Amino acid sequence: DGYTMMVDASSYAVNPSLYPRLPYDPDKAFRPVGVLARYPNVLVATAGFPASNVSDVLAMARQKPGSVAFASSGNGSAQHLAGVLFEQR
């Protein structure tokens, strides 16, 4: 019928900040219809990780800069941006 629906977690809102020349105008190309879900970000680590809480992670990162890394579901994802924000702060 000529209509397309898109389900997106965060990249649509983030892409204009990451990519200055998108092939579409994000303000005109799509119209929001509704929110399907909201979900929190959770910080987890393998059972063998020496830190057992956020304070311990911060102490480790300060004592040994560059020794703590994180993974996310992909560049520009909510998890990636939350990890970068955590690292910056």
N, C-alpha and C positions, 0 to 999 in steps of 0.2 A: 504493500500500500504506500510505499515511499517513506515510511517513518522508520527511524532507527532508535532503539533504546540502548543506553550504555549504563553499565554498572561499574563504578570505579571507587576504589578505597581512598586514594589521596592524590594520585598522580595528576589528575585533571586540574586540581587546585594548585599544585606545586609547579607544574610544567612551565607556566609563564615566567616564573622566577629562575628556572634552570636553563631554559632555552629561549633566548631573546628573539628568535625569528621562527616562530611556529607557522606551519602552513595554513593556519586558520586563526580567526579572531575568537579567543575563548569566551569573550563577553557576548558575542553574537551567534556563534556556531551552535551552542546548546542551551537548553533551558532546564533548570533543575525541576524535578518532579516531586521528589521526596527523599527522605533519609531512610535507608533500609536497616541500618544497625549502627551502633556506637560501640567501640571497644577500647579498652585501656591498653597501654603499652606495659609490658611486664619485664623486669630485669631478672634473668635467670642465668645460671652457670652450671657447668658440669659438676658432678658430685666431688671430684677431686680438686676443684678450684679452691685455693687457700682462703679466700675471703668468704665470710658467711653472712655479711650484710653490706649495705651501701657504704657505711662508714669505713669498713675494712677495704672495700674496693677503692675508695678515694685515697686512703692511706697508702695502699699498694701503688697506685698510680703516681702519687706524689713522691714516694721513696724511689721508685724505679720508672722514670718517665719512658714511655714507649713500650713498656712490658705488658700492658693490658690492651687487648684488641676486642672488637665486637663484630658481630655478624648481623645482617638484616635480610629482609626479603628482597632487597634490590635498591639500586640507586634511585633516590627521590622518594622512596616509600616512607610512610610514617615512621616505621621502625628505624630506617637509616637516618632520617632527619632528627629523630629523638636522640639517637646515639651521638650524632655530631653535636647537638645542643648540649648534651650531658658532658661530652668531652670539652667543649669550649668553656662551659661554666666551671 
